[in-house]
């Protein structure tokens, strides 16, 4: 049986970068506020573990995004399918990412349209790649500097 997984990405500002990737991929930001209220009421966590972002209570230093069509837990907001989890870490990124996301444009749309939309969300172009039959794409960076490709 295949295993379930999520991609965990170190970040400087988990809620902000989750907002970027949710918009870029047209995913949904997970809403853990109901779970947080239960954990606070039961005394399992303290207020120091929580912050607010976008009008919701979230776990400090963490934010997840999930595919809108995949199942998710109604209480925790955690997705059970395609999911990215962002976690704040104290150190900054110092070398090129060894793993990156490729964002593919929808059928019938142009690469320029996708790249412009991603730039409007805060991404930056790094360089254009043309590999002949292998395709044409842009290497880009998200607002925290993580590399990804748009094709």
N, CA, C and O of each residue as an XYZ file, in Angstrom:
604
protein
N       0.842     -1.180      0.000
C       0.000      0.000      0.000
C       0.888      1.244      0.000
O       1.856      1.323      0.757
N       0.562      2.191     -0.832
C       1.327      3.435     -0.916
C       1.184      4.236      0.368
O       0.134      4.213      1.011
N       2.230      4.935      0.732
C       2.223      5.763      1.931
C       1.714      7.160      1.624
O       1.866      7.658      0.508
N       1.112      7.784      2.621
C       0.727      9.191      2.487
C       1.907     10.042      2.911
O       2.729      9.605      3.717
N       2.002     11.259      2.379
C       3.102     12.143      2.704
C       2.655     13.585      2.567
O       1.595     13.869      2.010
N       3.468     14.484      3.076
C       3.308     15.917      2.856
C       4.700     16.469      2.653
O       5.674     15.880      3.121
N       4.809     17.570      1.974
C       6.083     18.230      1.791
C       6.186     19.309      2.863
O       5.330     20.190      2.948
N       7.231     19.240      3.679
C       7.457     20.220      4.742
C       8.565     21.159      4.278
O       9.629     20.714      3.850
N       8.307     22.445      4.367
C       9.229     23.455      3.871
C       9.603     24.394      5.017
O       8.731     24.997      5.645
N      10.901     24.513      5.284
C      11.364     25.453      6.301
C      11.100     26.874      5.818
O      11.194     27.165      4.626
N      10.767     27.755      6.761
C      10.396     29.118      6.385
C      10.825     30.124      7.442
O      11.230     29.760      8.546
N      10.729     31.393      7.076
C      10.947     32.489      8.023
C       9.623     33.024      8.547
O       9.553     33.517      9.673
N       8.557     32.929      7.724
C       7.242     33.431      8.095
C       6.208     32.474      7.505
O       5.679     32.704      6.418
N       5.935     31.406      8.236
C       5.079     30.329      7.729
C       3.724     30.813      7.216
O       3.327     30.422      6.118
N       3.001     31.641      7.960
C       1.688     32.055      7.447
C       1.770     32.840      6.146
O       0.936     32.645      5.261
N       2.748     33.717      6.011
C       2.862     34.534      4.792
C       3.248     33.682      3.586
O       2.686     33.861      2.505
N       4.189     32.764      3.749
C       4.595     31.944      2.616
C       3.501     30.925      2.280
O       3.353     30.545      1.119
N       2.741     30.484      3.270
C       1.592     29.612      2.998
C       0.551     30.358      2.167
O      -0.038     29.786      1.250
N       0.324     31.629      2.484
C      -0.612     32.434      1.685
C      -0.148     32.508      0.231
O      -0.954     32.360     -0.687
N       1.160     32.739      0.020
C       1.689     32.802     -1.344
C       1.427     31.487     -2.070
O       0.878     31.489     -3.172
N       1.819     30.354     -1.458
C       1.693     29.073     -2.152
C       0.239     28.660     -2.333
O      -0.094     28.014     -3.327
N      -0.629     29.015     -1.400
C      -2.059     28.726     -1.582
C      -2.580     29.470     -2.810
O      -3.309     28.898     -3.621
N      -2.213     30.726     -2.948
C      -2.651     31.508     -4.111
C      -1.996     30.999     -5.389
O      -2.654     30.900     -6.424
N      -0.697     30.675     -5.326
C       0.022     30.226     -6.521
C      -0.546     28.917     -7.055
O      -0.703     28.755     -8.265
N      -0.854     27.983     -6.160
C      -1.336     26.657     -6.573
C      -2.857     26.547     -6.596
O      -3.409     25.526     -7.005
N      -3.531     27.618     -6.148
C      -4.986     27.614     -5.981
C      -5.397     26.527     -4.991
O      -6.376     25.809     -5.200
N      -4.629     26.423     -3.912
C      -4.905     25.534     -2.795
C      -5.638     26.333     -1.716
O      -5.873     27.531     -1.874
N      -5.994     25.668     -0.631
C      -6.627     26.339      0.496
C      -5.691     26.334      1.686
O      -5.035     25.331      1.968
N      -5.631     27.459      2.383
C      -4.870     27.522      3.627
C      -5.665     26.747      4.668
O      -6.868     26.956      4.824
N      -4.985     25.852      5.378
C      -5.661     25.066      6.402
C      -6.069     25.955      7.571
O      -5.360     26.898      7.924
N      -7.213     25.646      8.162
C      -7.746     26.426      9.271
C      -7.787     25.552     10.525
O      -8.727     24.779     10.709
N      -6.765     25.670     11.396
C      -6.741     24.857     12.607
C      -7.443     25.505     13.804
O      -7.290     25.036     14.932
N      -8.205     26.568     13.577
C      -8.745     27.350     14.695
C      -9.663     26.537     15.608
O      -9.625     26.735     16.822
N     -10.480     25.638     15.078
C     -11.355     24.822     15.939
C     -10.527     23.907     16.837
O     -10.829     23.755     18.021
N      -9.482     23.299     16.274
C      -8.602     22.455     17.078
C      -7.883     23.278     18.138
O      -7.766     22.843     19.284
N      -7.411     24.434     17.777
C      -6.714     25.296     18.734
C      -7.621     25.659     19.900
O      -7.193     25.625     21.054
N      -8.871     26.007     19.607
C      -9.810     26.355     20.685
C     -10.018     25.178     21.636
O     -10.071     25.364     22.851
N     -10.134     23.972     21.091
C     -10.282     22.772     21.930
C      -9.043     22.542     22.800
O      -9.156     22.252     23.991
N      -7.859     22.676     22.190
C      -6.623     22.445     22.935
C      -6.412     23.494     24.015
O      -5.950     23.168     25.109
N      -6.744     24.757     23.727
C      -6.651     25.816     24.729
C      -7.623     25.570     25.874
O      -7.249     25.676     27.041
N      -8.876     25.239     25.543
C      -9.901     25.012     26.568
C      -9.545     23.842     27.483
O      -9.847     23.865     28.676
N      -8.905     22.822     26.920
C      -8.524     21.644     27.709
C      -7.209     21.862     28.456
O      -6.808     21.014     29.253
N      -6.538     22.982     28.211
C      -5.264     23.255     28.872
C      -4.089     22.491     28.291
O      -3.038     22.404     28.926
N      -4.245     21.936     27.098
C      -3.160     21.174     26.473
C      -2.097     22.066     25.841
O      -0.953     21.646     25.669
N      -2.466     23.279     25.501
C      -1.512     24.264     24.998
C      -1.824     25.597     25.661
O      -2.928     25.813     26.161
N      -0.841     26.483     25.657
C      -1.030     27.822     26.197
C      -1.104     28.844     25.076
O      -0.829     28.539     23.916
N      -1.476     30.047     25.437
C      -1.592     31.127     24.441
C      -0.283     31.391     23.706
O      -0.304     31.888     22.580
N       0.856     31.068     24.319
C       2.148     31.308     23.665
C       2.342     30.436     22.426
O       3.191     30.738     21.587
N       1.568     29.363     22.304
C       1.678     28.458     21.148
C       0.831     28.924     19.969
O       0.831     28.297     18.910
N       0.114     30.019     20.158
C      -0.889     30.444     19.186
C      -0.630     31.889     18.769
O      -0.115     32.698     19.541
N      -1.001     32.187     17.532
C      -0.997     33.561     17.051
C      -2.203     33.722     16.133
O      -2.966     32.776     15.939
N      -2.378     34.902     15.573
C      -3.490     35.137     14.649
C      -2.932     35.553     13.294
O      -1.961     36.305     13.206
N      -3.561     35.052     12.251
C      -3.185     35.429     10.893
C      -4.430     35.336     10.020
O      -5.133     34.326     10.031
N      -4.690     36.380      9.279
C      -5.839     36.382      8.377
C      -7.170     36.203      9.083
O      -8.106     35.628      8.526
N      -7.253     36.703     10.324
C      -8.496     36.590     11.074
C      -8.728     35.225     11.715
O      -9.806     34.967     12.249
N      -7.729     34.352     11.667
C      -7.852     33.010     12.250
C      -6.762     32.789     13.292
O      -5.683     33.377     13.215
N      -7.055     31.948     14.250
C      -6.033     31.515     15.193
C      -5.271     30.370     14.547
O      -5.866     29.431     14.017
N      -3.947     30.461     14.599
C      -3.091     29.421     14.027
C      -2.008     29.058     15.037
O      -1.760     29.793     15.993
N      -1.367     27.913     14.808
C      -0.227     27.537     15.632
C       0.953     28.427     15.249
O       1.261     28.590     14.068
N       1.600     28.991     16.244
C       2.737     29.877     16.009
C       3.837     29.124     15.258
O       4.279     28.060     15.691
N       4.272     29.688     14.127
C       5.385     29.115     13.389
C       5.019     28.017     12.412
O       5.907     27.405     11.819
N       3.733     27.752     12.230
C       3.300     26.689     11.318
C       2.116     27.156     10.485
O       1.272     27.921     10.952
N       2.067     26.683      9.248
C       0.904     26.917      8.396
C       0.914     25.872      7.293
O       1.967     25.537      6.751
N      -0.258     25.365      6.967
C      -0.366     24.366      5.915
C      -1.324     24.807      4.832
O      -2.226     25.612      5.060
N      -1.104     24.253      3.630
C      -2.030     24.451      2.525
C      -2.361     23.084      1.946
O      -1.534     22.173      1.957
N      -3.585     22.956      1.440
C      -4.026     21.666      0.916
C      -4.803     21.855     -0.372
O      -5.379     22.912     -0.630
N      -4.800     20.796     -1.175
C      -5.566     20.801     -2.421
C      -7.049     20.890     -2.056
O      -7.506     20.160     -1.177
N      -7.806     21.769     -2.711
C      -9.206     21.982     -2.326
C     -10.119     20.786     -2.564
O     -11.195     20.714     -1.972
N      -9.716     19.844     -3.417
C     -10.579     18.691     -3.699
C     -10.238     17.468     -2.857
O     -10.951     16.466     -2.910
N      -9.165     17.533     -2.085
C      -8.756     16.390     -1.272
C      -9.474     16.399      0.073
O      -9.871     17.460      0.555
N      -9.645     15.221      0.685
C     -10.308     15.161      1.996
C      -9.464     15.859      3.062
O      -8.243     15.971      2.946
N     -10.155     16.321      4.102
C      -9.465     16.951      5.227
C     -10.269     16.720      6.491
O     -11.470     16.456      6.438
N      -9.597     16.821      7.624
C     -10.233     16.661      8.921
C     -10.980     17.947      9.264
O     -10.381     19.022      9.294
N     -12.269     17.845      9.520
C     -13.101     19.027      9.782
C     -12.697     19.761     11.061
O     -12.862     20.978     11.147
N     -12.171     19.040     12.054
C     -11.810     19.664     13.324
C     -10.456     20.356     13.240
O     -10.319     21.512     13.640
N      -9.455     19.649     12.720
C      -8.105     20.214     12.705
C      -7.838     21.057     11.471
O      -6.942     21.900     11.485
N      -8.605     20.845     10.394
C      -8.358     21.531      9.137
C      -7.238     20.908      8.331
O      -6.934     21.371      7.231
N      -6.619     19.866      8.859
C      -5.468     19.246      8.208
C      -5.912     18.384      7.041
O      -6.806     17.547      7.170
N      -5.270     18.603      5.895
C      -5.579     17.836      4.704
C      -5.041     16.423      4.773
O      -4.025     16.160      5.417
N      -5.737     15.510      4.098
C      -5.317     14.106      4.033
C      -4.830     13.739      2.641
O      -4.725     12.556      2.316
N      -4.534     14.722      1.825
C      -4.079     14.471      0.466
C      -2.889     15.346      0.146
O      -1.955     15.459      0.941
N      -2.925     15.965     -1.020
C      -1.826     16.829     -1.457
C      -1.733     18.037     -0.527
O      -2.684     18.805     -0.377
N      -0.540     18.184      0.103
C      -0.421     19.160      1.179
C       1.010     19.662      1.300
O       1.965     18.904      1.131
N       1.145     20.956      1.595
C       2.426     21.566      1.940
C       2.312     22.112      3.355
O       1.327     22.765      3.700
N       3.326     21.841      4.171
C       3.361     22.385      5.529
C       4.592     23.260      5.649
O       5.696     22.842      5.298
N       4.409     24.467      6.141
C       5.500     25.403      6.329
C       5.776     25.517      7.818
O       4.858     25.671      8.624
N       7.069     25.438      8.177
C       7.451     25.549      9.581
C       8.599     26.540      9.707
O       9.587     26.464      8.977
N       8.452     27.471     10.644
C       9.496     28.461     10.858
C      10.712     27.815     11.511
O      10.594     26.996     12.423
N      11.875     28.203     11.021
C      13.146     27.750     11.588
C      14.010     28.983     11.846
O      13.847     30.001     11.173
N      14.925     28.903     12.812
C      15.718     30.094     13.150
C      16.776     30.456     12.121
O      17.121     31.629     11.977
N      17.291     29.471     11.407
C      18.369     29.760     10.455
C      17.799     30.052      9.070
O      16.748     29.532      8.695
N      18.492     30.875      8.334
C      18.095     31.176      6.965
C      18.647     30.141      6.002
O      19.527     29.355      6.353
N      18.125     30.149      4.798
C      18.610     29.239      3.758
C      19.947     29.782      3.261
O      20.080     30.981      3.012
N      20.933     28.903      3.119
C      22.265     29.351      2.730
C      22.731     28.779      1.394
O      23.684     29.294      0.810
N      22.088     27.741      0.904
C      22.479     27.120     -0.361
C      21.240     26.872     -1.209
O      20.112     27.034     -0.743
N      21.461     26.482     -2.446
C      20.357     26.172     -3.365
C      19.508     25.033     -2.800
O      20.026     24.093     -2.198
N      18.211     25.136     -3.003
C      17.313     24.062     -2.577
C      17.675     22.766     -3.298
O      18.000     22.790     -4.485
N      17.623     21.651     -2.603
C      17.858     20.349     -3.215
C      16.554     19.745     -3.731
O      16.573     18.735     -4.434
N      15.454     20.343     -3.393
C      14.132     19.894     -3.798
C      13.346     21.143     -4.138
O      13.443     22.146     -3.430
N      12.565     21.100     -5.214
C      11.762     22.282     -5.550
C      10.434     21.853     -6.171
O      10.253     20.706     -6.578
N       9.528     22.800     -6.227
C       8.194     22.586     -6.794
C       8.199     23.056     -8.241
O       8.768     24.103     -8.552
N       7.571     22.292     -9.125
C       7.316     22.713    -10.498
C       5.839     23.069    -10.598
O       4.978     22.249    -10.280
N       5.549     24.265    -11.030
C       4.175     24.726    -11.212
C       3.883     24.707    -12.714
O       4.568     25.368    -13.494
N       2.871     23.951    -13.107
C       2.528     23.823    -14.523
C       1.304     24.676    -14.843
O       0.334     24.706    -14.086
N       1.369     25.357    -15.965
C       0.245     26.200    -16.376
C      -0.931     25.321    -16.797
O      -0.741     24.204    -17.279
N      -2.139     25.833    -16.611
C      -3.312     25.084    -17.073
C      -3.286     24.955    -18.596
O      -2.766     25.826    -19.293
N      -3.842     23.880    -19.093
C      -3.927     23.681    -20.547
C      -4.641     24.871    -21.179
O      -5.620     25.390    -20.643
N      -4.129     25.284    -22.323
C      -4.758     26.385    -23.045
C      -4.312     27.761    -22.601
O      -4.788     28.761    -23.138
N      -3.398     27.841    -21.621
C      -2.898     29.147    -21.204
C      -1.412     29.224    -21.506
O      -0.741     28.199    -21.626
N      -0.909     30.425    -21.626
C       0.493     30.634    -21.960
C       1.375     30.719    -20.729
O       0.921     31.032    -19.628
N       2.642     30.434    -20.947
C       3.623     30.525    -19.867
C       3.734     31.957    -19.357
O       3.856     32.177    -18.153
N       3.693     32.924    -20.256
C       3.794     34.323    -19.833
C       2.678     34.698    -18.869
O       2.894     35.442    -17.913
N       1.486     34.177    -19.128
C       0.345     34.453    -18.247
C       0.586     33.884    -16.848
O       0.339     34.558    -15.848
N       1.067     32.643    -16.782
C       1.357     32.017    -15.481
C       2.441     32.789    -14.745
O       2.288     33.100    -13.563
N       3.527     33.100    -15.428
C       4.648     33.802    -14.797
C       4.201     35.172    -14.292
O       4.583     35.575    -13.193
N       3.414     35.877    -15.061
C       2.916     37.193    -14.636
C       2.034     37.061    -13.393
O       2.119     37.884    -12.481
N       1.192     36.032    -13.356
C       0.336     35.823    -12.172
C       1.182     35.540    -10.939
O       0.918     36.078     -9.864
N       2.204     34.691    -11.094
C       3.084     34.358     -9.970
C       3.873     35.584     -9.511
O       4.067     35.784     -8.312
N       4.323     36.395    -10.450
C       5.015     37.638    -10.082
C       4.079     38.575     -9.323
O       4.496     39.240     -8.374
N       2.829     38.625     -9.737
C       1.852     39.452     -9.049
C       1.613     39.016     -7.611
O       1.183     39.810     -6.775
N       1.895     37.746     -7.330
C       1.754     37.212     -5.969
C       3.021     37.408     -5.138
O       3.011     37.180     -3.929
N       4.123     37.835     -5.790
C       5.359     38.082     -5.054
C       6.552     37.252     -5.487
O       7.629     37.394     -4.908
N       6.403     36.394     -6.480
C       7.531     35.611     -6.988
C       8.410     36.481     -7.878
O       7.975     37.523     -8.369
N       9.644     36.046     -8.080
C      10.548     36.743     -8.987
C      11.140     35.759     -9.993
O      11.367     34.588     -9.689
N      11.380     36.266    -11.194
C      12.019     35.452    -12.239
C      13.518     35.396    -11.968
O      14.123     36.385    -11.551
N      14.111     34.226    -12.211
C      15.555     34.078    -12.097
C      16.156     33.949    -13.487
O      17.010     34.745    -13.879
N      15.707     32.944    -14.230
C      16.197     32.804    -15.596
C      15.246     31.931    -16.399
O      14.535     31.074    -15.875
N      15.273     32.192    -17.680
C      14.442     31.443    -18.624
C      15.251     30.256    -19.133
O      16.447     30.374    -19.400
N      14.587     29.116    -19.262
C      15.226     27.892    -19.752
C      14.478     27.405    -20.984
O      13.247     27.405    -21.018
N      15.220     26.999    -21.979
C      14.606     26.411    -23.173
C      15.407     25.162    -23.516
O      16.550     25.242    -23.965
N      14.788     24.014    -23.297
C      15.464     22.743    -23.519
C      14.960     22.053    -24.780
O      14.934     20.824    -24.847
N      14.565     22.828    -25.770
C      14.101     22.247    -27.029
C      12.894     21.358    -26.796
O      11.881     21.816    -26.268
N      12.987     20.074    -27.190
C      11.841     19.174    -27.038
C      11.426     18.965    -25.579
O      10.278     18.623    -25.296
N      12.366     19.172    -24.664
C      12.052     18.970    -23.239
C      11.174     20.087    -22.694
O      10.562     19.923    -21.638
N      11.099     21.207    -23.381
C      10.193     22.260    -22.941
C      10.872     23.581    -22.637
O      12.091     23.731    -22.718
N      10.028     24.518    -22.289
C      10.416     25.893    -22.011
C       9.829     26.246    -20.657
O       8.647     26.002    -20.417
N      10.636     26.818    -19.763
C      10.143     27.183    -18.453
C      10.966     28.319    -17.872
O      12.003     28.702    -18.415
N      10.477     28.855    -16.745
C      11.185     29.883    -15.991
C      11.585     29.305    -14.646
O      10.776     28.671    -13.968
N      12.845     29.528    -14.261
C      13.235     29.288    -12.879
C      12.834     30.545    -12.125
O      13.118     31.659    -12.564
N      12.169     30.360    -10.983
C      11.665     31.493    -10.217
C      11.998     31.302     -8.740
O      12.486     30.250     -8.329
N      11.727     32.334     -7.956
C      11.883     32.263     -6.497
C      10.594     32.747     -5.852
O       9.973     33.706     -6.312
N      10.203     32.069     -4.780
C       9.039     32.522     -4.026
C       9.466     33.713     -3.150
O      10.646     34.063     -3.139
N       8.540     34.335     -2.423
C       8.908     35.525     -1.638
C      10.002     35.304     -0.587
O      10.613     36.269     -0.128
N      10.257     34.041     -0.199
C      11.332     33.762      0.757
C      12.611     33.306      0.057
O      13.585     32.954      0.722
N      12.618     33.308     -1.267
C      13.820     32.970     -2.002
C      13.954     31.514     -2.398
O      14.974     31.132     -2.971
N      12.957     30.686     -2.112
C      13.009     29.276     -2.500
C      12.791     29.147     -4.000
O      11.886     29.763     -4.563
N      13.636     28.336     -4.646
C      13.534     28.148     -6.079
C      12.334     27.270     -6.431
O      11.986     26.343     -5.699
N      11.718     27.579     -7.557
C      10.697     26.727     -8.156
C      10.693     26.993     -9.646
O      11.268     27.977    -10.111
N      10.049     26.122    -10.387
C       9.977     26.288    -11.832
C       8.531     26.509    -12.250
O       7.610     25.930    -11.674
N       8.345     27.345    -13.247
C       7.040     27.577    -13.855
C       7.148     27.147    -15.307
O       8.013     27.620    -16.044
N       6.256     26.239    -15.715
C       6.319     25.745    -17.100
C       4.929     25.612    -17.696
O       4.788     25.210    -18.852
